């Protein structure tokens, strides 16, 4: 027998009086916090002003997290009971985040690991707040508003401030971000949101979805981000899959799921070769812009400390042996492994990767169940988002990233699915 999550305040209720003020505060606070996690505008302004993002500029950017901490500290304690329920129902994620904190004990850069792990905890608490206080459709409206604003600002900057908005190397549009690939990531998320709004039951949202999809496609094309284009294609496939899943029953649903599992298995087994062929067809570098030789070197360093890794986000610290060895071999300094799963191995080893896979598979199962059970509630876009984030992290690194909108949205989806998935009676 199923029972609802205790301690939850219905997100669609329209309270009055003082509670209405708090609800508005939650919307505004969530919007501001989400925007500050996007990495838009402020890093670019500092880069244009100073020519680069050095240690001093990054220290100033960290101050932007103070409003996020204040928003979480103000809004989340009011829902302590729901938070406890959310943490209990997202136990694998809690264990994974706890492992990043504990990794300070074996980190090769303990102070850095501790600082970034604390930031990761704050990001995940913000995710819990969003999961508790917003329904899937409300989260879609919130995300589409913030990401859509960033995309339209990027397109406007391309015309009004071309010197700042276009990459100096001429590779493509970076908009209000520091790199064209970051714009590509945002455009992929915007594309997911646009498609979800387009197919929403409320016709009033269709025009908004059309505008957002157009902005996302424009940014994808102008940025030239191969990862963004692939993620957009993955989004279309996943929307079709989940829409079909909601329409099937009994044996046909089993066949549908088995076919999808075989397809995913084939992609995973031949992922590297397949990715090379896809990017070659798109006219991109067959080495994934130097990622293939980077991955070979990273895999060798993973093998040195396979079980627990080097400590959360400590490996890529300049001056450490492994980082310097890779930089010398490649003749450039990679900021990360350009693969979220490899960076997880570097940070918290096979133990952390096992927890991450548990978290993702559990969320995929819960999402598919909720979509099949209540497709009208808007679960489809969260299911698609999870798949897109997994695809994105085959060539980029956003998994377990602190102060990062991609990980924030993924963590929010994971907590929301765990919170609202059917629970067996105690």
C-alpha positions as CSV (number, residue, x, y, z in Angstrom):
1,X,0.0,0.0,0.0
2,X,1.3,3.4,-0.9
3,X,1.2,6.5,1.3
4,X,2.1,10.2,0.5
5,X,5.3,11.7,1.8
6,X,4.6,13.1,5.3
7,X,5.7,16.6,6.1
8,X,5.1,17.9,2.6
9,X,3.2,21.2,2.0
10,X,1.2,20.9,-1.3
11,X,3.1,23.1,-3.7
12,X,0.0,23.9,-5.8
13,X,-1.9,25.3,-2.9
14,X,-2.4,29.1,-3.1
15,X,-2.0,30.3,0.5
16,X,-3.3,33.7,1.6
17,X,-2.1,36.3,4.0
18,X,1.4,36.0,5.4
19,X,1.8,32.6,3.7
20,X,1.3,34.2,0.3
21,X,4.2,36.5,1.1
22,X,6.4,33.6,2.0
23,X,5.4,31.7,-1.2
24,X,6.4,34.7,-3.3
25,X,9.6,34.9,-1.3
26,X,10.3,31.3,-2.2
27,X,9.8,31.9,-5.9
28,X,12.0,35.0,-5.9
29,X,14.6,33.3,-3.7
30,X,14.7,30.2,-5.8
31,X,15.0,32.3,-9.0
32,X,17.9,34.3,-7.7
33,X,19.7,31.3,-6.3
34,X,19.2,29.3,-9.6
35,X,20.5,32.3,-11.6
36,X,23.6,32.6,-9.4
37,X,24.3,28.9,-10.1
38,X,24.2,29.3,-13.9
39,X,27.7,31.0,-14.1
40,X,26.2,33.6,-16.4
41,X,27.1,37.3,-16.6
42,X,29.3,37.9,-13.6
43,X,32.2,35.6,-14.5
44,X,32.2,37.1,-18.0
45,X,32.2,40.6,-16.7
46,X,35.3,39.9,-14.6
47,X,37.0,38.1,-17.5
48,X,36.4,41.1,-19.8
49,X,37.5,43.6,-17.2
50,X,40.7,41.8,-16.1
51,X,41.5,39.7,-19.2
52,X,41.3,36.4,-17.4
53,X,39.8,34.6,-14.5
54,X,42.7,34.3,-12.0
55,X,42.7,33.4,-8.4
56,X,41.6,36.9,-7.3
57,X,38.7,36.9,-9.7
58,X,37.6,33.4,-8.6
59,X,37.7,34.5,-5.0
60,X,35.4,37.4,-5.8
61,X,33.0,35.1,-7.6
62,X,32.8,32.8,-4.6
63,X,31.2,35.8,-2.8
64,X,28.2,35.3,-5.1
65,X,27.4,32.1,-3.1
66,X,26.7,34.1,0.0
67,X,23.2,35.1,-1.2
68,X,22.6,31.4,-2.0
69,X,23.6,30.4,1.5
70,X,21.3,33.2,2.9
71,X,18.3,32.0,0.8
72,X,18.8,28.4,1.8
73,X,19.3,29.4,5.4
74,X,16.1,31.5,5.4
75,X,13.7,29.3,3.5
76,X,14.7,25.7,4.2
77,X,14.4,25.6,8.1
78,X,10.7,26.3,7.7
79,X,10.4,22.9,6.2
80,X,12.6,20.8,8.5
81,X,10.2,17.9,8.6
82,X,9.9,17.7,4.9
83,X,13.7,17.9,4.6
84,X,14.1,15.0,6.9
85,X,11.7,13.0,4.8
86,X,13.6,14.0,1.6
87,X,16.9,13.0,3.0
88,X,15.6,9.7,4.2
89,X,14.1,8.9,0.8
90,X,17.2,10.0,-1.0
91,X,19.6,7.9,1.1
92,X,21.9,6.9,-1.8
93,X,22.5,10.5,-2.7
94,X,23.1,11.4,1.0
95,X,25.7,8.7,1.2
96,X,27.4,10.0,-2.0
97,X,27.5,13.6,-0.8
98,X,28.7,12.3,2.6
99,X,31.6,10.5,0.9
100,X,32.8,13.7,-0.8
101,X,32.9,15.3,2.7
102,X,34.7,12.4,4.3
103,X,37.2,12.2,1.4
104,X,39.0,15.2,3.1
105,X,40.6,12.4,5.2
106,X,42.6,11.1,2.3
107,X,42.6,14.1,-0.1
108,X,45.9,15.2,-1.6
109,X,44.6,18.8,-1.1
110,X,42.5,18.6,2.1
111,X,41.7,22.3,2.5
112,X,40.5,22.6,-1.1
113,X,38.4,19.4,-0.7
114,X,36.8,20.6,2.5
115,X,35.9,24.0,1.0
116,X,34.4,22.6,-2.1
117,X,32.6,19.8,-0.3
118,X,30.9,22.3,1.9
119,X,29.9,24.2,-1.2
120,X,28.5,21.0,-2.7
121,X,26.5,20.4,0.5
122,X,25.0,23.9,0.1
123,X,24.1,23.2,-3.5
124,X,22.4,20.0,-2.6
125,X,20.5,21.7,0.2
126,X,19.2,24.2,-2.4
127,X,18.2,21.2,-4.5
128,X,16.3,19.8,-1.6
129,X,14.5,23.1,-1.1
130,X,13.5,23.1,-4.8
131,X,12.3,19.5,-4.6
132,X,10.3,20.1,-1.5
133,X,8.6,23.4,-2.4
134,X,8.0,23.0,-6.2
135,X,6.0,20.6,-8.2
136,X,7.5,19.2,-11.5
137,X,5.6,21.7,-13.5
138,X,6.5,24.6,-11.2
139,X,10.2,23.6,-11.4
140,X,9.8,23.6,-15.2
141,X,8.5,27.2,-15.2
142,X,11.2,28.3,-12.8
143,X,14.0,26.7,-14.8
144,X,12.7,27.8,-18.1
145,X,12.4,31.4,-16.9
146,X,16.0,31.5,-15.6
147,X,17.6,29.6,-18.4
148,X,15.5,31.3,-21.0
149,X,16.6,34.7,-19.7
150,X,20.3,33.7,-20.0
151,X,19.8,32.4,-23.5
152,X,18.0,35.6,-24.7
153,X,20.6,37.7,-23.0
154,X,23.3,35.8,-24.9
155,X,21.6,36.4,-28.2
156,X,21.1,40.1,-27.4
157,X,24.8,40.3,-26.4
158,X,25.8,38.8,-29.7
159,X,24.4,41.9,-31.4
160,X,24.9,44.6,-28.7
161,X,28.3,43.6,-27.3
162,X,29.9,41.3,-29.9
163,X,33.4,41.9,-28.5
164,X,32.4,40.2,-25.2
165,X,29.8,37.8,-26.5
166,X,31.9,36.1,-29.2
167,X,34.8,33.8,-28.4
168,X,38.1,35.6,-29.0
169,X,39.4,32.6,-31.0
170,X,36.4,32.9,-33.3
171,X,35.1,29.5,-32.5
172,X,31.6,30.5,-31.7
173,X,29.2,32.5,-29.5
174,X,29.7,32.3,-25.8
175,X,27.0,34.9,-25.0
176,X,26.9,35.8,-21.3
177,X,29.1,32.9,-20.3
178,X,32.9,32.5,-20.3
179,X,33.0,29.7,-22.9
180,X,30.9,28.6,-25.8
181,X,30.5,25.1,-24.4
182,X,28.9,26.5,-21.3
183,X,26.4,28.3,-23.5
184,X,25.9,25.0,-25.3
185,X,25.1,23.3,-22.0
186,X,22.6,26.0,-21.1
187,X,21.0,25.8,-24.5
188,X,20.6,22.0,-24.1
189,X,18.7,22.5,-20.9
190,X,16.7,25.3,-22.5
191,X,15.9,23.0,-25.3
192,X,14.6,20.3,-22.9
193,X,12.5,23.0,-21.1
194,X,11.2,24.4,-24.4
195,X,10.0,20.9,-25.6
196,X,8.4,20.2,-22.3
197,X,6.5,23.5,-22.4
198,X,5.5,22.9,-26.0
199,X,3.8,19.6,-25.1
200,X,2.3,20.8,-21.8
201,X,-1.5,20.4,-21.4
202,X,-1.8,24.1,-20.7
203,X,-2.0,25.8,-24.1
204,X,-0.9,29.1,-22.5
205,X,2.6,27.6,-22.1
206,X,2.9,26.6,-25.8
207,X,4.0,30.0,-27.0
208,X,6.6,30.3,-24.2
209,X,7.9,26.8,-25.2
210,X,8.1,27.9,-28.8
211,X,10.1,31.0,-28.0
212,X,12.4,29.1,-25.6
213,X,13.0,26.3,-28.1
214,X,13.9,28.9,-30.8
215,X,16.4,30.7,-28.5
216,X,17.9,27.3,-27.5
217,X,18.4,26.3,-31.1
218,X,19.8,29.6,-32.0
219,X,22.4,29.4,-29.2
220,X,23.2,25.8,-30.1
221,X,23.9,26.7,-33.7
222,X,25.9,29.9,-32.9
223,X,28.0,28.4,-30.1
224,X,29.0,25.4,-32.3
225,X,28.9,23.2,-29.2
226,X,29.0,19.5,-30.3
227,X,28.1,18.3,-26.8
228,X,25.1,20.7,-26.8
229,X,23.9,19.4,-30.2
230,X,24.2,15.8,-29.1
231,X,22.3,16.5,-25.8
232,X,19.5,18.1,-27.8
233,X,19.2,15.0,-30.0
234,X,19.2,12.8,-26.9
235,X,16.4,15.0,-25.5
236,X,14.2,14.4,-28.5
237,X,14.8,10.6,-28.3
238,X,14.0,10.5,-24.6
239,X,10.8,12.6,-25.0
240,X,9.6,10.1,-27.6
241,X,10.6,7.2,-25.4
242,X,8.8,8.4,-22.3
243,X,5.8,9.6,-24.2
244,X,5.5,6.1,-25.7
245,X,6.1,4.5,-22.3
246,X,3.1,6.3,-20.9
247,X,0.9,5.0,-23.6
248,X,1.8,1.3,-23.3
249,X,0.5,-1.3,-20.9
250,X,1.3,-4.8,-19.7
251,X,3.4,-6.9,-22.2
252,X,3.9,-4.0,-24.6
253,X,5.4,-1.9,-21.8
254,X,7.8,-4.7,-21.0
255,X,8.9,-5.0,-24.7
256,X,9.3,-1.2,-24.8
257,X,11.5,-1.2,-21.8
258,X,13.6,-4.2,-23.0
259,X,14.1,-2.6,-26.3
260,X,15.3,0.6,-24.7
261,X,17.6,-1.4,-22.4
262,X,19.2,-3.1,-25.4
263,X,19.7,0.2,-27.1
264,X,21.3,1.8,-24.1
265,X,23.5,-1.2,-23.6
266,X,24.7,-1.0,-27.1
267,X,25.4,2.7,-26.8
268,X,27.3,2.1,-23.5
269,X,29.4,-0.7,-24.9
270,X,30.3,1.1,-28.1
271,X,30.0,4.6,-26.6
272,X,33.5,5.9,-27.4
273,X,33.6,4.6,-31.0
274,X,30.0,5.8,-31.6
275,X,30.7,9.3,-30.2
276,X,33.7,9.6,-32.5
277,X,31.6,8.7,-35.5
278,X,28.8,11.1,-34.5
279,X,31.2,14.0,-34.0
280,X,33.0,13.2,-37.2
281,X,29.6,13.4,-39.0
282,X,29.1,16.8,-37.4
283,X,32.4,18.0,-38.7
284,X,34.0,18.0,-35.2
285,X,37.5,16.8,-34.1
286,X,37.6,13.0,-34.1
287,X,39.7,13.1,-30.9
288,X,36.9,15.1,-29.2
289,X,39.1,18.2,-29.1
290,X,41.9,16.3,-27.4
291,X,39.7,14.4,-25.0
292,X,40.7,10.9,-26.1
293,X,44.4,11.3,-25.3
294,X,43.3,13.1,-22.0
295,X,41.1,10.1,-21.1
296,X,44.0,7.6,-21.6
297,X,46.2,9.6,-19.3
298,X,43.4,10.0,-16.7
299,X,42.6,6.3,-16.8
300,X,46.2,5.6,-15.9
301,X,46.0,7.9,-12.8
302,X,42.7,6.4,-11.8
303,X,44.4,3.0,-11.7
304,X,46.9,4.3,-9.1
305,X,44.1,5.0,-6.5
306,X,41.1,3.1,-7.8
307,X,39.1,2.5,-4.6
308,X,38.8,5.9,-2.9
309,X,40.4,8.3,-5.4
310,X,42.4,11.4,-4.6
311,X,39.8,13.3,-2.6
312,X,36.9,15.4,-3.8
313,X,38.0,17.7,-6.6
314,X,41.6,17.7,-5.5
315,X,43.3,16.0,-8.4
316,X,43.3,18.9,-10.8
317,X,45.0,21.3,-8.4
318,X,48.0,22.9,-10.1
319,X,51.2,21.6,-8.6
320,X,50.0,18.1,-7.8
321,X,52.0,15.3,-9.3
322,X,49.2,13.7,-11.4
323,X,47.9,17.0,-12.7
324,X,51.4,18.2,-13.7
325,X,52.1,14.9,-15.4
326,X,49.0,15.1,-17.6
327,X,49.6,18.8,-18.4
328,X,53.2,18.0,-19.4
329,X,52.1,15.1,-21.7
330,X,49.3,17.1,-23.3
331,X,51.0,20.5,-23.5
332,X,47.9,22.1,-22.1
333,X,46.3,22.3,-18.7
334,X,42.9,20.6,-18.5
335,X,40.6,21.9,-15.8
336,X,38.9,18.5,-15.4
337,X,38.7,15.1,-17.1
338,X,36.0,16.2,-19.6
339,X,34.0,13.2,-18.4
340,X,31.9,13.4,-15.2
341,X,32.3,9.7,-14.5
342,X,36.0,9.8,-14.7
343,X,36.1,12.8,-12.5
344,X,34.0,10.9,-10.0
345,X,36.6,8.1,-10.0
346,X,39.4,10.7,-9.5
347,X,37.5,12.3,-6.6
348,X,36.0,9.3,-4.7
349,X,37.1,6.2,-6.5
350,X,35.1,3.1,-7.4
351,X,33.1,3.4,-4.1
352,X,31.9,6.8,-5.2
353,X,31.2,5.7,-8.7
354,X,29.1,2.7,-7.4
355,X,27.1,5.1,-5.3
356,X,26.6,7.5,-8.2
357,X,25.4,4.7,-10.5
358,X,23.0,3.5,-7.7
359,X,21.7,7.1,-7.4
360,X,21.1,7.4,-11.2
361,X,19.6,4.0,-11.8
362,X,17.2,4.5,-8.8
363,X,16.1,7.9,-10.1
364,X,15.6,6.5,-13.6
365,X,13.4,3.7,-12.2
366,X,11.4,6.1,-10.0
367,X,11.0,8.6,-12.9
368,X,9.7,6.0,-15.3
369,X,7.2,4.7,-12.7
370,X,5.9,8.2,-11.9
371,X,5.6,9.1,-15.6
372,X,3.7,5.8,-16.3
373,X,1.5,6.3,-13.3
374,X,0.7,10.1,-13.7
375,X,1.9,11.5,-17.0
376,X,-0.3,14.6,-16.5
377,X,1.8,15.7,-13.6
378,X,4.8,16.8,-15.7
379,X,7.3,14.1,-14.8
380,X,8.5,13.6,-18.4
381,X,10.8,16.6,-18.4
382,X,12.7,15.4,-15.3
383,X,13.2,12.0,-16.8
384,X,14.5,13.6,-20.0
385,X,16.7,16.0,-18.0
386,X,18.4,13.0,-16.2
387,X,19.1,11.3,-19.5
388,X,20.5,14.5,-21.0
389,X,22.8,15.1,-17.9
390,X,24.1,11.6,-18.2
391,X,24.8,12.1,-21.9
392,X,26.4,15.5,-21.3
393,X,28.8,14.0,-18.8
394,X,30.3,11.6,-21.4
395,X,32.3,14.6,-22.7
396,X,31.9,17.2,-20.0
397,X,32.2,17.2,-16.2
398,X,29.2,18.4,-14.2
399,X,28.5,15.5,-11.9
400,X,29.0,16.3,-8.2
401,X,30.0,19.9,-9.2
402,X,29.5,22.5,-6.6
403,X,27.8,25.8,-7.5
404,X,26.8,24.4,-10.8
405,X,23.3,24.6,-12.4
406,X,23.6,21.3,-14.2
407,X,24.3,19.3,-11.0
408,X,21.8,21.4,-9.1
409,X,19.0,20.5,-11.5
410,X,20.0,16.9,-11.6
411,X,20.1,16.7,-7.8
412,X,16.8,18.4,-7.6
413,X,15.3,15.8,-10.0
414,X,16.8,13.0,-7.9
415,X,15.4,14.3,-4.6
416,X,12.0,15.2,-6.1
417,X,11.6,11.7,-7.6
418,X,12.6,10.0,-4.4
419,X,10.3,12.2,-2.4
420,X,7.2,11.6,-4.5
421,X,7.8,8.0,-5.6
422,X,5.3,5.5,-4.2
423,X,6.6,4.2,-0.9
424,X,5.7,0.8,0.7
425,X,3.9,1.0,4.0
426,X,6.2,0.5,7.1
